[in-house]
Amino acid sequence: MLVVIYTAGGEVLLIERADHPGFWQSVTGSQDEGESLADTAAREVREETGIAAAEHVLTDWQHSIEYEIYPHWRHRYAPGVTRNTEHWFGLQLNSPVTPILSPREHVDSVWLPWQQAAEKVFSPSNAEAIRMLAEKVR
């Protein structure tokens, strides 16, 4: 699950990982058993930023990719799992807000124009999702 949080003006919220300083990203997370993708997106947004998705516009971008899980994060998955499917969502806010970060997951946040945000994230799929946002905010 990947949720790009953005404003109509094209600013994107990035959060810095606690376990890898300098690794910036959008909200990510895993679906719990029995949970819909939209519910997963809303839950992860609240857990990682304190933002209530129901108070904004959460959209399923109807796009997913499969990627190889970085070896240093495979311990989070069942033994032998090396690939993950990432579903993309967008959450549009009227204006930037200061997130309430979960300190065990993220240590800093920044709002950037989408072009700069796409350059700053460590994940190629995250950068691709942010670039897709350019079409959505026109």
Residue, then its C-alpha position, 0 to 999 in steps of 0.5 A: m500500500l502506498v498513499v501519496i498525500y498531496t494538496a490541489g496545488g501539487e505539494v506532497l507530504l514526505i516522511e523520513r524513516a526512523d530506521h533509515p535516516g535520509f530515506w524519505q517516502s509517502v505513507t506505506g503499509s500492509q493490508d491486515e486480513g479481512e481489511s479492504l484496500a481503502d480501509t488499509a490506506a486510511r488506517e496507515v495514514r492515521e497511524e503514520t501521520g495522524i491525519a484522518a482520511a475521512e476528513h479529506v478526499l481518499t482516492d484509489w488510483q486503480h494502479s498497482i505494481e509488483y516489486e522485489i522487497y529490499p533484502h534488509w526489509r524481508h524480515r518483516y514478511a513471511p519466510g521466503v516472501t521476496r516480492n510485494t504488490e503495492h496498491w496506490f492511493g492518493l489523499q488530497l488535502n485542502s492545504p498542508v497540515t503538520p502531521i503527527l508522526s509515529p516516532r518508531e516509524h518516522v522522525d521528520s516530515v516535509w511538504l514539497p512541490w511534487q517535482q522535488a518530492a519525486e526526486k527526494v524519495f528513495s523508492p522508484s515506485n514512490a517517485e513514479a506515483i508522485r509523478m502520476l500525481a501531476e496528471k491528477v492535479r491539472 
